[in-house]
């Protein structure tokens, strides 16, 4: 009750929350607006025989892809573009590397590059999806059958516009609402699918006559989902506190504030980004390959790269671990942190300032990220393994990924609300 009073009792927080909810309502409405010139009957028959690929892509879009709405591709092209731009800005392309070091202006240029690249990816991906779906349904996808290519261009343009709208809506949430806009849209899509996942588990294990073995299995699955959620919440808050001292502060002051004199490093510094990146990367080739079932390469990808196969499962886990290390060192730069500590006349006890501090922080961050990476991999793997063993549908097998994203975004959003509410208490302190 106090938490809701904190939200709705503060006009600034209340307006931000209501603004965010309004944007999310627009997003949910858009998931039900169909793309023009699409035969929904043929699309439904394809989705029922797509071997779970729709369920995998569908989760981030909140059901938009399965209905082939204007938001069918969600923000996946933007995520893919973000991955590529961040990789290329790590001393691969000189111009991007310079922008990455320029501060605010450089970040604006990188963001603009990411948006333009995401539109290119969205158009290409939308065109491939339209052509591939039409081929897979034996030419029954389109309601227009005059043989022209322009319907595919139109569909790709509409899908690209949908992605652009979602990116813009995400920006509006980030600027005027609560939380990171793109993450909030992904979380909203996932939450909209959770009731369906719970219902799927229920219908899978409840039979007539009652099979008590299935009932016990269902209770265990629900229990594991709850236990995983508790683990996610605990690990998202796990922090390594590195003690620090200030050279210009007396020892008496240091002793009085010993509890606050530390440098916090999270066990999972990368947050939910590695899971989102890995999901986006692994879904792209699977999506394209699924629309060309007769191609030799596509057959190999569809056979070996699904999450239900050991090759696809292993690649998914490796991508999560790799992105966890990659993004952790972007979020926490030991070199920059060591320089900032030196500028503030602050040091870590028994560690020399400068290069020695950078090396020490790098070592600590590697160890923490090792634990965090395997924690993320474990959470992503457990539901998949359970699905392989119990035969649960693909829509439920990615529940672990959903939990990581939802819990991570929810915790960060809650912290932002608390920061905004706390800042109000200090308003007018010096006035």
N, C-alpha and C positions, 0 to 999 in steps of 0.2 A: 504493500500500500504506500509506504514512504517513497518507493522508487517512482511510482506513478505520480505522486504529488510533486516529486522533484522534476518530472518531465512537464506536466501540465500546469504546475504552479509557476514556472519560469516562462514568461512570454516568448523570449528568444528561442529557448529549446522547443517550446510547443509549436511555434511557427515553422521551425526547421523540420520537426518530425512530421507535421501535417503536410508540408511541402513535399517531403520525401514520399509519404504515402500516396499523395496525389500522382506523383510521377510513376510510382509502381502500379497504380490503377491503370494509367494510360498504357503501360507496358503490358499488363495482363489483357486489356481490351485488344491490343494489337495482335496478340497471339491467336485471336479468333477471326481475324480479317484475312480471308483467303487470297492467294495470288490469282490474278485474272487468267482466264483461258486454261484452267486446270480441271481435268475430270476427277472429281473427288472420289468417285466409285473405283476407278482404276488405281488411284493413289492408296485407297484403303486396302485393296487387295494386295498391293505391293507391301505395305507396312505390315500386314499380317504374315507375310512370308519372307521377311527380310533378315531372318536369323539373328534378331536382337540388335541389329545395327542402328535401327531407329531409336531403340531404348537408350543406347549409349550416347548418341548425339542429342537426343531429345531432352536429357536431364538438365543441361545448362540453359536450354531455351524455354523451359517450363511448358513443354508440349507443343511449341510452335512449329518444330520441324516435322513432327508426325502429322500435323494438320496442314503443312505446307502453307503457312501464313506468311505475311509480309516480314515477320521477324524470324523466319525459319532458320537462318544461319546464326541468329543471336549475335554475340560479340566475338565469336570465334575468329573471324578474319582480323579483328583488331588485336586480339591476343597473339595470333601468329605474327602479325607485323611488329608488335612490341618485343617479342622474342628475338626476331631478326635484327631489329634496330639496336637492341641492347647488346647483342652479340657483336655486331659490326662496330659498335662504338667502343669496344674494348681493344683499342690499338690495332684494329683491322683496317678500317677506312680512316685516313688521317682527318678528313673534314669532320666526320662524326665524332672522332676522338677529341678534336678541339672543342666542338660544341659541348661535349660531355664535361669539359673542364672549365667552361665559361660561366658556370653558375646559373642564375635565373634566366638570362637571355639565351644561353645555350640550351637549357631545358625546354624553353618555348620552341626553339627550332627543331629539336628532336621530337617533341610532341607533334608538331605540324608534319614532320616527315613521316611519323608513325601513322597519322590519320590519312595522309595521301596514299601511303602504301597499303593501308587496310582497305581503302576503297578499291584499289587495283585488285587485291586479293579477293575481295568480296565479289567483284564482277566476274573474275575468272572462275571462282568457285561456284557462283550462281549459274553461270553458263554451263559449266561441266555437270552440275546437278540436273539442270533442265534437260540437257541432251541425253544424259545417262538414264534418267528416270523414264524418258520417252522411249529410249531403246529397250529398257528393261521391261516395260509394259507393252512391248510390241506396237508402239505408236499410238497407244490408247490414252496417254497422259493428257494430251492437248485436246481441247474441244474444237480447235481450228485445224482442219486437215487439208489445207490447200497446198501444202508442200513448201511454203516459204520459210525462210530462216528467221524472219523478223519476230515471230512469237517467242523464240528462245532469247532473242536480244531483249525483248520487253520483259520477260520473266527475270532475266539476270539483272536488268536495270531496277526492277521493283525490289528484288532481294537486296541489291546493293543499297538502295535508298532506305530499306528497313534497317540494315546494319548501321548506316550513317545516322539515322534517327536515334537508334539505341545508344550510340556513342555520344550523341549530343545530349540525350536525356541523362546519361551517366555523368557528363560534365556539369549539368545543371544541379544534380544531386550533390556532387562534390563541392560546388561553389555556394549553393544556397541551402542545401539540405544537411542530412546527417550521414556520415560515413563516406567511404570511397564509392563513387557512383557505379563504376563497372562491377565492383564486387557486390554491391547491393542488388543490382539487376540479376546477377547470377544467383545470389542467395534467394531472391524472390522466386525465380524460376524453379529452384530446387525445392523450396518449401511447398510450392504448389503441387509438386509431385509426391511428396511424402505420404499424404493420406492414401493415394493410389498404391504406393508400395506396401503400406501396412495392410491394405485390403487384399493385395495380391498374395501376401504371406498367408492371410487368413483363409482365402479361397483355395490356396494350394494344399493346405493341410487339413481342412475340415471336409470330411467326406461322409457319405451316408451309405452303410451304417458307420458309426463312429469307430475310428481306428486310434486306439489310445497311444500307439507308438508315434503316429503323426501328431497327436496333441502334445505329447512330451517334446517332440522335436520343435514344434511351433513355439512352445514356451521357452525352450533353450535359445531359439533364434531371437525372439523378442528380448530375452535377458541379455544376450550378447550385444544387441544393438544399444541397450541402455548402458551396459558396462563400457562399451566403446565411447559413448557420449561423455561419460564421467571421465574417462582417460583423456579425451580430447581437451576438456575444460581444464583439467589439472596440468597437462603438459603445455598448453598454450600460455599458462601463467608461470611456468617453471623458469627461474632466473638464477644465473651465477653472479653473485655480488663480489666484485673485485675491489678491495679496499684501496683508497687513495688518500693522499695527504697534500695540504696546501703549504707551500714554502713560506708564505707571508701571513700565516695564521699561527697564533700561539698554541703551545701544547695543551694549555688548559681548555682553549676553545675546541681543539680537536677532540679532547676527551669528552667534552660536553655534547658534541655532535657526532660521536663515533658511529652511531647507527645510520646517520645520513651521509657519511663520507664514503661512498662506494660508487663504483661504475657498474651499472646493471647490464649484463649480457644475457639475452634470452637463449634458452636451449634450442628453441625453434625460431631463429631470427628471420627466417624466410617466410614465416606465416603460411598462408594457404596458396601462395603463388606457385610453388613447384607442382602441386597437384593440378592446378588449373592449366599450367603450361603443358604438363605431360599429357593431360586429357585432350587438349587442343591439338597437339602434335600427332598423337597416335590415332585420333579420329579422322584426320584429314586424308591420309592414304587409304584407310579402310573405307571411308565414304566414297571416294572416287572409284576405287576398285570394285565396290559392290555394284556399280552401275554398268560394268563391262564384264559380265560373267563368263564370256567366251574367250577373253584375252588370257594368254598363258600367265603373264605377270600378275594380272588381276586375280586369277584363280589361286596363284601361290599366296598372294597377300591375304585373300579371303580365308584361305585354309590355315595359314600360319600366324597371322598377325591379330586374330581375334583375341580378346582377353580370356576367352575360355580355352585357348591353346597355350601351351607352355612357352612357346616362343614369344607370342604377343604379351603374355603375362610377365615374362622376364624383362622384355623391353620396357614395359610400362613401369616396372619397379626401378630399373636402371635410370630411366628418364627422371623419375621423381628424385632419386638420390643425387643425380648430376645437377639438376636444377636447384636442389636445396643448397648445395655447396656454392653454385654460381650466384644465386640470388642473395645468400647470406653475406657474401663478401661485397655485394653491391650495397646492401642495406647497412652493413657495419664495415667501414673501410678502416683497417688497422693503421695504415699510414696516416690518413687524415686525422684519426682519433689521437694518435701519438703527437702529431704536430699541435693539435688544439690543446692537449694537456700541457705541452711545453710552453705554449703562449700564455697559459693561465698560471704558470709557475706551480703546476700540480704534477705529482709523480706517484707511482706505485711503489710502496715500501719494498726495499731490497732489489729494485729494478732501476737501472740508469735511464734517464730521459733520452728521447730520440730513438735511434735505431733499436736499441735493446728493448724499449717499451713496445715498439712496433712488432718486433719478433715475439715478445711475450704475448701480446694481444692476438697475434696471428695463431700462435700455438693453442691458446685457450679457445679461440673461435673455432678452430679446426676440430678440437675435441668435442665442443658443444654441438657443432653442426653434424658431427658423426652420429651422435646420439639422436639429434633432431631428425636427421635424414632417415635413419632406420625406424624411428618412431612413425614418420609419415608413411614410409613404405609398408610397415606392419599394418597400420590402419587401413591402407588402401588394399592390402593383400588379403586380410582376414575375410572380408565379405566375399571376395572372389573365390577363395578356397572353400568357404562354406557353400557357395553356389555350386561349385563343381561337385562337392560331396553330396549335397542334399537335392540338387537338381532344381534350385530356385530359378525363376526367369531372370533374364539379363537386367530387367528394370530394377530388380532388387539387389543384384550382385554388386552394383556400384554404390550401395548405400554408405560404405565407409568413406568414399570420396565426398559424398554429400555431407556427411557429418563433419568432416574436417573443414569444408568450406563454410557451412552454416555456423558452426561453433566459432571458428576463427573470426568471421566477419561480425558475428553478433557480439563477441567480446570486445573487439576494437571499437564497434559502434557504441557500446555501453560506456567504454572509457571516454570516448569523445563527448558523450552527453554529460558525464560527470565533470569533465574539464570545463565545459561551457557553463555548467551550473555553478561550479566552484569559482570561476572567474567573476561571476556576478557579485559574489560576496565581497570582493575587494574593490568593486567599482566605487569611485569617489573617495578612496582612502587618502589620497593626497590633495583632494579638492577642499 
